[in-house]
Each structure stands twice: as C-alpha cells, then as structure tokens.
Amino acid sequence: MKINVGGIDRSLRIIVGLALIAWAIFGGPVWAWIGVVPLATGLFKFCPFYTLLGLNTCPTKKQ
C-alpha cells in the first residue's frame, strides 16, 4: 500500500471517525458506525477510493 493520505486530510479523517464512533456508542444511529472507515484510512494513511480516483494528498519528498 502506497501512502496517499497526508496532513490535514489525515487529521480530519481521524477526528470525524472518532466523533462518529463516539456518537454511535452514546446512543446515536447505527449508521454512525461508518466512522470506522475514516478512522482506519486516517490511521493507515491509505484510502483505496483515492487510488481509484488517482488522488494523493500526501506531499511528495524532494530527493
């Protein structure tokens, strides 16, 4: 897996994922468990959907 999620995108995914999971735990709707997806993609720094679209928010390293 090539890293394709970086910086602000990663932070937002983790925050939104945790918020949705917390909402589900504390009485929110069942669909709030979808927060597992943005949390996982933020933690692993890889989004399969970005690969399909050819997107990459991770800054490239200069050599």
N, CA, C and O atoms as CSV, one atom per row, in Angstrom:
chain,resi,resn,atom,element,x,y,z
A,1,MET,N,N,0.835,-1.178,0.000
A,1,MET,CA,C,0.000,0.000,0.000
A,1,MET,C,C,0.881,1.242,0.000
A,1,MET,O,O,1.756,1.402,0.851
A,2,LYS,N,N,0.642,2.091,-0.940
A,2,LYS,CA,C,1.365,3.344,-1.026
A,2,LYS,C,C,0.582,4.412,-0.257
A,2,LYS,O,O,-0.633,4.527,-0.413
A,3,ILE,N,N,1.271,5.181,0.561
A,3,ILE,CA,C,0.622,6.225,1.351
A,3,ILE,C,C,0.039,7.283,0.412
A,3,ILE,O,O,0.744,7.815,-0.445
A,4,ASN,N,N,-1.261,7.586,0.580
A,4,ASN,CA,C,-1.884,8.603,-0.264
A,4,ASN,C,C,-2.768,9.574,0.525
A,4,ASN,O,O,-3.503,10.364,-0.067
A,5,VAL,N,N,-2.697,9.517,1.857
A,5,VAL,CA,C,-3.446,10.436,2.712
A,5,VAL,C,C,-2.439,11.165,3.588
A,5,VAL,O,O,-1.664,10.539,4.310
A,6,GLY,N,N,-2.456,12.485,3.521
A,6,GLY,CA,C,-1.472,13.227,4.298
A,6,GLY,C,C,-2.055,14.390,5.065
A,6,GLY,O,O,-3.172,14.837,4.804
A,7,GLY,N,N,-1.282,14.867,6.006
A,7,GLY,CA,C,-1.512,16.082,6.759
A,7,GLY,C,C,-2.907,16.358,7.266
A,7,GLY,O,O,-3.450,15.610,8.079
A,8,ILE,N,N,-3.480,17.440,6.777
A,8,ILE,CA,C,-4.791,17.901,7.230
A,8,ILE,C,C,-5.864,16.860,6.925
A,8,ILE,O,O,-6.759,16.637,7.741
A,9,ASP,N,N,-5.782,16.236,5.781
A,9,ASP,CA,C,-6.747,15.203,5.390
A,9,ASP,C,C,-6.759,14.083,6.427
A,9,ASP,O,O,-7.826,13.628,6.841
A,10,ARG,N,N,-5.591,13.646,6.840
A,10,ARG,CA,C,-5.467,12.570,7.829
A,10,ARG,C,C,-6.074,12.991,9.167
A,10,ARG,O,O,-6.823,12.230,9.779
A,11,SER,N,N,-5.752,14.191,9.613
A,11,SER,CA,C,-6.274,14.689,10.891
A,11,SER,C,C,-7.796,14.761,10.875
A,11,SER,O,O,-8.453,14.343,11.828
A,12,LEU,N,N,-8.348,15.290,9.796
A,12,LEU,CA,C,-9.806,15.398,9.689
A,12,LEU,C,C,-10.477,14.028,9.685
A,12,LEU,O,O,-11.525,13.844,10.303
A,13,ARG,N,N,-9.879,13.081,8.994
A,13,ARG,CA,C,-10.443,11.728,8.947
A,13,ARG,C,C,-10.479,11.107,10.341
A,13,ARG,O,O,-11.472,10.486,10.720
A,14,ILE,N,N,-9.405,11.274,11.100
A,14,ILE,CA,C,-9.337,10.701,12.445
A,14,ILE,C,C,-10.360,11.372,13.364
A,14,ILE,O,O,-11.063,10.687,14.108
A,15,ILE,N,N,-10.449,12.692,13.319
A,15,ILE,CA,C,-11.387,13.419,14.175
A,15,ILE,C,C,-12.833,13.050,13.843
A,15,ILE,O,O,-13.627,12.770,14.740
A,16,VAL,N,N,-13.169,13.052,12.557
A,16,VAL,CA,C,-14.538,12.713,12.143
A,16,VAL,C,C,-14.861,11.261,12.492
A,16,VAL,O,O,-15.959,10.961,12.960
A,17,GLY,N,N,-13.915,10.375,12.265
A,17,GLY,CA,C,-14.129,8.968,12.589
A,17,GLY,C,C,-14.384,8.753,14.068
A,17,GLY,O,O,-15.315,8.038,14.439
A,18,LEU,N,N,-13.568,9.364,14.918
A,18,LEU,CA,C,-13.757,9.237,16.362
A,18,LEU,C,C,-15.076,9.855,16.813
A,18,LEU,O,O,-15.756,9.308,17.681
A,19,ALA,N,N,-15.433,10.987,16.230
A,19,ALA,CA,C,-16.692,11.648,16.588
A,19,ALA,C,C,-17.894,10.766,16.230
A,19,ALA,O,O,-18.820,10.627,17.029
A,20,LEU,N,N,-17.881,10.179,15.051
A,20,LEU,CA,C,-18.988,9.317,14.639
A,20,LEU,C,C,-19.083,8.061,15.509
A,20,LEU,O,O,-20.180,7.638,15.875
A,21,ILE,N,N,-17.945,7.473,15.835
A,21,ILE,CA,C,-17.945,6.284,16.684
A,21,ILE,C,C,-18.461,6.630,18.081
A,21,ILE,O,O,-19.249,5.877,18.654
A,22,ALA,N,N,-18.023,7.759,18.630
A,22,ALA,CA,C,-18.497,8.192,19.948
A,22,ALA,C,C,-20.002,8.416,19.921
A,22,ALA,O,O,-20.706,8.043,20.859
A,23,TRP,N,N,-20.489,9.017,18.860
A,23,TRP,CA,C,-21.926,9.259,18.711
A,23,TRP,C,C,-22.685,7.932,18.705
A,23,TRP,O,O,-23.729,7.803,19.345
A,24,ALA,N,N,-22.153,6.948,17.979
A,24,ALA,CA,C,-22.803,5.639,17.922
A,24,ALA,C,C,-22.805,4.970,19.294
A,24,ALA,O,O,-23.798,4.352,19.678
A,25,ILE,N,N,-21.712,5.086,20.028
A,25,ILE,CA,C,-21.614,4.466,21.347
A,25,ILE,C,C,-22.603,5.093,22.330
A,25,ILE,O,O,-23.216,4.396,23.139
A,26,PHE,N,N,-22.749,6.406,22.250
A,26,PHE,CA,C,-23.601,7.112,23.206
A,26,PHE,C,C,-25.028,7.328,22.716
A,26,PHE,O,O,-25.657,8.331,23.055
A,27,GLY,N,N,-25.538,6.396,21.924
A,27,GLY,CA,C,-26.945,6.413,21.581
A,27,GLY,C,C,-27.294,6.952,20.208
A,27,GLY,O,O,-28.470,7.168,19.916
A,28,GLY,N,N,-26.322,7.169,19.372
A,28,GLY,CA,C,-26.606,7.650,18.025
A,28,GLY,C,C,-27.148,6.533,17.147
A,28,GLY,O,O,-27.314,5.401,17.600
A,29,PRO,N,N,-27.420,6.855,15.902
A,29,PRO,CA,C,-27.953,5.837,14.988
A,29,PRO,C,C,-26.894,4.788,14.626
A,29,PRO,O,O,-25.692,5.020,14.761
A,30,VAL,N,N,-27.363,3.659,14.176
A,30,VAL,CA,C,-26.468,2.556,13.815
A,30,VAL,C,C,-25.505,2.965,12.696
A,30,VAL,O,O,-24.348,2.546,12.687
A,31,TRP,N,N,-25.984,3.787,11.751
A,31,TRP,CA,C,-25.140,4.162,10.621
A,31,TRP,C,C,-23.919,4.976,11.062
A,31,TRP,O,O,-22.981,5.126,10.278
A,32,ALA,N,N,-23.900,5.499,12.278
A,32,ALA,CA,C,-22.755,6.278,12.759
A,32,ALA,C,C,-21.502,5.413,12.903
A,32,ALA,O,O,-20.392,5.939,12.992
A,33,TRP,N,N,-21.675,4.094,12.926
A,33,TRP,CA,C,-20.509,3.199,12.981
A,33,TRP,C,C,-19.669,3.276,11.706
A,33,TRP,O,O,-18.574,2.719,11.647
A,34,ILE,N,N,-20.179,3.961,10.696
A,34,ILE,CA,C,-19.407,4.163,9.465
A,34,ILE,C,C,-18.138,4.961,9.777
A,34,ILE,O,O,-17.229,5.025,8.949
A,35,GLY,N,N,-18.074,5.562,10.953
A,35,GLY,CA,C,-16.889,6.294,11.391
A,35,GLY,C,C,-15.643,5.432,11.448
A,35,GLY,O,O,-14.528,5.954,11.483
A,36,VAL,N,N,-15.816,4.129,11.457
A,36,VAL,CA,C,-14.668,3.212,11.443
A,36,VAL,C,C,-13.867,3.385,10.151
A,36,VAL,O,O,-12.644,3.247,10.156
A,37,VAL,N,N,-14.547,3.686,9.057
A,37,VAL,CA,C,-13.879,3.817,7.756
A,37,VAL,C,C,-12.929,5.023,7.720
A,37,VAL,O,O,-11.751,4.843,7.411
A,38,PRO,N,N,-13.392,6.244,8.023
A,38,PRO,CA,C,-12.443,7.356,8.002
A,38,PRO,C,C,-11.355,7.220,9.067
A,38,PRO,O,O,-10.223,7.654,8.854
A,39,LEU,N,N,-11.689,6.622,10.210
A,39,LEU,CA,C,-10.670,6.410,11.245
A,39,LEU,C,C,-9.580,5.477,10.733
A,39,LEU,O,O,-8.395,5.765,10.896
A,40,ALA,N,N,-9.962,4.377,10.126
A,40,ALA,CA,C,-8.980,3.414,9.613
A,40,ALA,C,C,-8.136,4.014,8.489
A,40,ALA,O,O,-6.920,3.821,8.459
A,41,THR,N,N,-8.765,4.733,7.574
A,41,THR,CA,C,-7.990,5.315,6.473
A,41,THR,C,C,-7.051,6.404,6.978
A,41,THR,O,O,-5.976,6.605,6.413
A,42,GLY,N,N,-7.444,7.104,8.030
A,42,GLY,CA,C,-6.562,8.109,8.620
A,42,GLY,C,C,-5.388,7.476,9.344
A,42,GLY,O,O,-4.259,7.957,9.241
A,43,LEU,N,N,-5.644,6.404,10.074
A,43,LEU,CA,C,-4.576,5.741,10.823
A,43,LEU,C,C,-3.589,5.024,9.907
A,43,LEU,O,O,-2.385,5.039,10.160
A,44,PHE,N,N,-4.089,4.399,8.850
A,44,PHE,CA,C,-3.221,3.661,7.931
A,44,PHE,C,C,-2.630,4.537,6.828
A,44,PHE,O,O,-1.771,4.082,6.074
A,45,LYS,N,N,-3.082,5.789,6.727
A,45,LYS,CA,C,-2.608,6.750,5.727
A,45,LYS,C,C,-2.836,6.245,4.298
A,45,LYS,O,O,-2.090,6.598,3.385
A,46,PHE,N,N,-3.849,5.435,4.115
A,46,PHE,CA,C,-4.153,4.886,2.801
A,46,PHE,C,C,-5.658,4.849,2.585
A,46,PHE,O,O,-6.401,4.360,3.436
A,47,CYS,N,N,-6.106,5.365,1.448
A,47,CYS,CA,C,-7.517,5.346,1.088
A,47,CYS,C,C,-7.662,4.659,-0.273
A,47,CYS,O,O,-7.188,5.187,-1.279
A,48,PRO,N,N,-8.313,3.483,-0.319
A,48,PRO,CA,C,-8.481,2.775,-1.584
A,48,PRO,C,C,-9.262,3.591,-2.612
A,48,PRO,O,O,-8.991,3.488,-3.808
A,49,PHE,N,N,-10.221,4.395,-2.173
A,49,PHE,CA,C,-11.010,5.216,-3.087
A,49,PHE,C,C,-10.133,6.260,-3.763
A,49,PHE,O,O,-10.322,6.554,-4.943
A,50,TYR,N,N,-9.161,6.835,-3.017
A,50,TYR,CA,C,-8.221,7.784,-3.617
A,50,TYR,C,C,-7.423,7.118,-4.732
A,50,TYR,O,O,-7.133,7.748,-5.749
A,51,THR,N,N,-7.071,5.860,-4.550
A,51,THR,CA,C,-6.321,5.130,-5.575
A,51,THR,C,C,-7.159,5.008,-6.845
A,51,THR,O,O,-6.644,5.191,-7.948
A,52,LEU,N,N,-8.441,4.702,-6.693
A,52,LEU,CA,C,-9.323,4.581,-7.859
A,52,LEU,C,C,-9.464,5.906,-8.607
A,52,LEU,O,O,-9.548,5.931,-9.834
A,53,LEU,N,N,-9.490,7.017,-7.845
A,53,LEU,CA,C,-9.648,8.335,-8.451
A,53,LEU,C,C,-8.329,8.967,-8.871
A,53,LEU,O,O,-8.321,9.992,-9.553
A,54,GLY,N,N,-7.221,8.365,-8.471
A,54,GLY,CA,C,-5.912,8.911,-8.809
A,54,GLY,C,C,-5.529,10.116,-7.959
A,54,GLY,O,O,-4.724,10.945,-8.383
A,55,LEU,N,N,-6.100,10.215,-6.765
A,55,LEU,CA,C,-5.811,11.338,-5.874
A,55,LEU,C,C,-4.697,10.987,-4.902
A,55,LEU,O,O,-4.475,9.817,-4.594
A,56,ASN,N,N,-3.996,12.010,-4.422
A,56,ASN,CA,C,-2.951,11.838,-3.429
A,56,ASN,C,C,-2.801,13.151,-2.677
A,56,ASN,O,O,-2.417,14.157,-3.272
A,57,THR,N,N,-3.096,13.163,-1.381
A,57,THR,CA,C,-2.958,14.387,-0.585
A,57,THR,C,C,-1.678,14.387,0.233
A,57,THR,O,O,-1.416,15.327,0.983
A,58,CYS,N,N,-0.892,13.352,0.094
A,58,CYS,CA,C,0.369,13.249,0.812
A,58,CYS,C,C,1.442,14.022,0.032
A,58,CYS,O,O,1.627,13.789,-1.162
A,59,PRO,N,N,2.145,14.938,0.703
A,59,PRO,CA,C,3.189,15.693,-0.004
A,59,PRO,C,C,4.327,14.773,-0.445
A,59,PRO,O,O,4.688,13.834,0.265
A,60,THR,N,N,4.879,15.048,-1.605
A,60,THR,CA,C,5.987,14.249,-2.121
A,60,THR,C,C,7.300,14.734,-1.508
A,60,THR,O,O,7.474,15.919,-1.225
A,61,LYS,N,N,8.207,13.796,-1.314
A,61,LYS,CA,C,9.520,14.137,-0.764
A,61,LYS,C,C,10.460,14.515,-1.891
A,61,LYS,O,O,10.522,13.835,-2.916
A,62,LYS,N,N,11.194,15.606,-1.697
A,62,LYS,CA,C,12.177,16.022,-2.691
A,62,LYS,C,C,13.457,15.238,-2.471
A,62,LYS,O,O,13.909,15.059,-1.341
A,63,GLN,N,N,14.038,14.771,-3.579
A,63,GLN,CA,C,15.271,13.965,-3.468
A,63,GLN,C,C,16.428,14.706,-4.064
A,63,GLN,O,O,17.550,14.199,-4.068
